[in-house]
Amino acid sequence: MANGIVTEAFITAVRARIPQVRLLTDPVDRASYQRDETTYLASGLPGAVALPSDTAQVAALVRICAEYDIPIVPRGAGSGLSGGATGIEGALTMAFTAMDRILEIDRDNLCVVTQPGVINATLKAAVAGHGLFYAPDPASFETCSIGGNLGTNAGGLCCVKYGQTRESVLGLEVVMADGTVLRTGGKNIKDVAGYSLTHLIVGSQGTLALITEATLRLRPAPPPRSTLLAFFPSLEAAGKAVAAIATAGVSPVTLELMDQLVIRAVDDMHGLGLDREAAAMLMVESDLPGSAADDELTRAEDACTASGATFTVRSQSPAEADLLREARRAAHWALERIGEVKMEDVGVPRSRVPDMLRAVQEIAAKHEVRIGTFGHAGDGNLHPDLILERGDPRAAEITRAVQQDLYRAALDLGGTVTGEHGIGSARTEWLEPQRGGDAVRVMRAIKTALDPQGLLNPGRVL
Ligand SMILES: Cc1cc2nc3c(=O)[nH]c(=O)nc-3n(C[C@H](O)[C@H](O)[C@H](O)COP(=O)(O)OP(=O)(O)OC[C@H]3O[C@@H](n4cnc5c(N)ncnc54)[C@H](O)[C@@H]3O)c2cc1C
């Protein structure tokens, strides 16, 4: 593992060999790159922060880091929830925010070529101007970058129909740990030549290569969405409805869940008039055209009612559907108004959602803490948010105890300790319990083969 630190000699070498590159060395500037959204995790102050503006600068920086044995922390917008972009003491953080150009929107091949620093919402808006749609839709889409989405294989609200980020990637341009620039794919829809390096690098959290360009799949823009809200007297009933919707052959664009604590927090923030006595709510969206959307939501509604929903309501207009989606996206911030929140990210097979919801309640009772759960129930991916009193001196201890129980419960149900946020530096000790020693050994072999010096985001994931 590389263990050098940024020195005057390193800074002089960078300034001499890549005079165009922006390099931040002031401690105040560096401090703003120390953490991501996992403020509770230990982190180090970067020795310097580089803001390259093209691939050649990235490759040159990697070569100089190799020469001085300095670890590199790749960073997008820093909205990550697994500590993947937090600083390493004395290392170089490479922030991709200045590589923020959309290079080509190709209507004929339904794809977009982009640099990694482009914000997800900016890319969506740019392609929408051409009647096209970029599907990956993390709730943080207005702040997170495409590079970070690729680094984490981000999920979000419409994976249940369109899949995680990886399913929208056709090819990458990357800089490897020895400074080599390579392309892993291009505009071909079908391409099985050799190992899929694209799929390997997406989700590797900056540990295998630095992504400098991506060719992403687009779709013709679907019609505006219609929304169904269904309220349930118990979490189990809502969990049952999730499975019932899937087995009814309904494939909605969004199938999200909120428990009572989250319903009330969101309602307090937005004044939507939600059923505050309900134990859980499902939000189902359709993006099918015209009456097909009505049919889809009717079938989803029937499945909800058969599973015990006490009340259902539909959006009256696309604007109302957008408002409801925005409210769901803001669930985490709504909980932040109550206390200090730690967001978790467990996943289980869809049929085990009711069991996972029950386990979350038991864990909250055992530790005498409040946990508000929301998430992408259609993917079996739940975000139990631990809510602590601000300034609670036992925060770190409680967080750790609750996390351990949540991860154990997810694994016991055949699930995962992270559905979309990543192992990062937050969950490394849980990789082997989930994947097994042999799989981790193979992962380490890949890491060693591609980055023998351990330059790229060392200590993260593995
Ligand atoms: C309120 C809130 C809601 C969220 N909702 C969702 C959600 O619905 N779904 C979801 O998946 N996530 C969600 N997230 C988490 C986060 O927004 C995503 O993980 C996002 O993909 C991170 O993007 P970023 O640009 O902020 O990346 P960063 O946090 O800066 O980095 C993320 C990882 O990618 C690596 N990386 C960044 N750029 C590159 C690059 N160019 N090359 C190689 N590696 C790179 C970093 O090293 C790091 O490991 C949410 C976060 C918040 C705060």
The ligand as a Tripos MOL2 file, in Angstrom:
@<TRIPOS>MOLECULE
LIG
   53    58     1     0     0
SMALL
NO_CHARGES

@<TRIPOS>ATOM
      1 C1        -29.4390   12.8190    0.8640 C.3       1 LIG1
      2 C2        -28.6870   11.7840    0.0860 C.ar      1 LIG1
      3 C3        -29.3950   10.8900   -0.7000 C.ar      1 LIG1
      4 C4        -28.7220    9.8960   -1.4060 C.ar      1 LIG1
      5 N1        -29.4400    9.0370   -2.1970 N.ar      1 LIG1
      6 C5        -28.8190    8.0730   -2.8720 C.ar      1 LIG1
      7 C6        -29.5690    7.1530   -3.6720 C.ar      1 LIG1
      8 O1        -30.7920    7.2260   -3.7840 O.2       1 LIG1
      9 N2        -28.8780    6.1860   -4.3090 N.ar      1 LIG1
     10 C7        -27.5090    6.0750   -4.2230 C.ar      1 LIG1
     11 O2        -26.9240    5.1670   -4.8160 O.2       1 LIG1
     12 N3        -26.7880    6.9410   -3.4800 N.ar      1 LIG1
     13 C8        -27.3950    7.9240   -2.8130 C.ar      1 LIG1
     14 N4        -26.6700    8.7990   -2.0530 N.ar      1 LIG1
     15 C9        -25.2040    8.6210   -1.9300 C.3       1 LIG1
     16 C10       -24.3400    9.4070   -2.9580 C.3       1 LIG1
     17 O3        -24.9930   10.5660   -3.4120 O.3       1 LIG1
     18 C11       -23.9660    8.4750   -4.1160 C.3       1 LIG1
     19 O4        -23.1370    7.4370   -3.6380 O.3       1 LIG1
     20 C12       -23.2430    9.1780   -5.2860 C.3       1 LIG1
     21 O5        -23.0470    8.2410   -6.3190 O.3       1 LIG1
     22 C13       -21.8940    9.7820   -4.8980 C.3       1 LIG1
     23 O6        -21.5020   10.6760   -5.9210 O.3       1 LIG1
     24 P1        -20.4110   11.8270   -5.6350 P.3       1 LIG1
     25 O7        -20.1740   12.5480   -6.8970 O.co2     1 LIG1
     26 O8        -20.8320   12.6300   -4.4850 O.co2     1 LIG1
     27 O9        -19.1610   10.9100   -5.3010 O.3       1 LIG1
     28 P2        -18.1360   10.9150   -4.0800 P.3       1 LIG1
     29 O10       -18.8530   10.7670   -2.7900 O.co2     1 LIG1
     30 O11       -17.2140   12.0460   -4.2180 O.co2     1 LIG1
     31 O12       -17.3500    9.5640   -4.4050 O.3       1 LIG1
     32 C14       -18.0020    8.3270   -4.3440 C.3       1 LIG1
     33 C15       -17.0090    7.2100   -4.7000 C.3       1 LIG1
     34 O13       -16.6880    7.2520   -6.0780 O.3       1 LIG1
     35 C16       -15.2730    7.3850   -6.2550 C.3       1 LIG1
     36 N5        -15.0740    8.2670   -7.4140 N.ar      1 LIG1
     37 C17       -15.5390    9.5160   -7.5870 C.ar      1 LIG1
     38 N6        -15.1760    9.9880   -8.7840 N.ar      1 LIG1
     39 C18       -14.4490    9.0210   -9.3860 C.ar      1 LIG1
     40 C19       -13.7780    8.9110  -10.6470 C.ar      1 LIG1
     41 N7        -13.8020    9.8890  -11.5550 N.pl3     1 LIG1
     42 N8        -13.1040    7.7670  -10.9130 N.ar      1 LIG1
     43 C20       -13.0770    6.7350  -10.0290 C.ar      1 LIG1
     44 N9        -13.6990    6.7890   -8.8260 N.ar      1 LIG1
     45 C21       -14.3790    7.9170   -8.5160 C.ar      1 LIG1
     46 C22       -14.7590    7.9550   -4.9460 C.3       1 LIG1
     47 O14       -13.4100    7.5850   -4.7000 O.3       1 LIG1
     48 C23       -15.7010    7.3120   -3.9460 C.3       1 LIG1
     49 O15       -15.2420    6.0250   -3.6080 O.3       1 LIG1
     50 C24       -27.3100    9.8140   -1.3330 C.ar      1 LIG1
     51 C25       -26.5880   10.7330   -0.5670 C.ar      1 LIG1
     52 C26       -27.2600   11.7070    0.1470 C.ar      1 LIG1
     53 C27       -26.4670   12.6780    0.9570 C.3       1 LIG1
@<TRIPOS>BOND
     1     1     2 1
     2     2     3 ar
     3     2    52 ar
     4     3     4 ar
     5     4     5 ar
     6     4    50 ar
     7     5     6 ar
     8     6     7 ar
     9     6    13 1
    10     7     8 2
    11     7     9 ar
    12     9    10 ar
    13    10    11 2
    14    10    12 ar
    15    12    13 ar
    16    13    14 ar
    17    14    15 1
    18    14    50 ar
    19    15    16 1
    20    16    17 1
    21    16    18 1
    22    18    19 1
    23    18    20 1
    24    20    21 1
    25    20    22 1
    26    22    23 1
    27    23    24 1
    28    24    25 2
    29    24    26 1
    30    24    27 1
    31    27    28 1
    32    28    29 2
    33    28    30 1
    34    28    31 1
    35    31    32 1
    36    32    33 1
    37    33    34 1
    38    33    48 1
    39    34    35 1
    40    35    36 1
    41    35    46 1
    42    36    37 ar
    43    36    45 ar
    44    37    38 ar
    45    38    39 ar
    46    39    40 ar
    47    39    45 ar
    48    40    41 1
    49    40    42 ar
    50    42    43 ar
    51    43    44 ar
    52    44    45 ar
    53    46    47 1
    54    46    48 1
    55    48    49 1
    56    50    51 ar
    57    51    52 ar
    58    52    53 1
@<TRIPOS>SUBSTRUCTURE
     1 LIG1         1 GROUP 0 **** ****
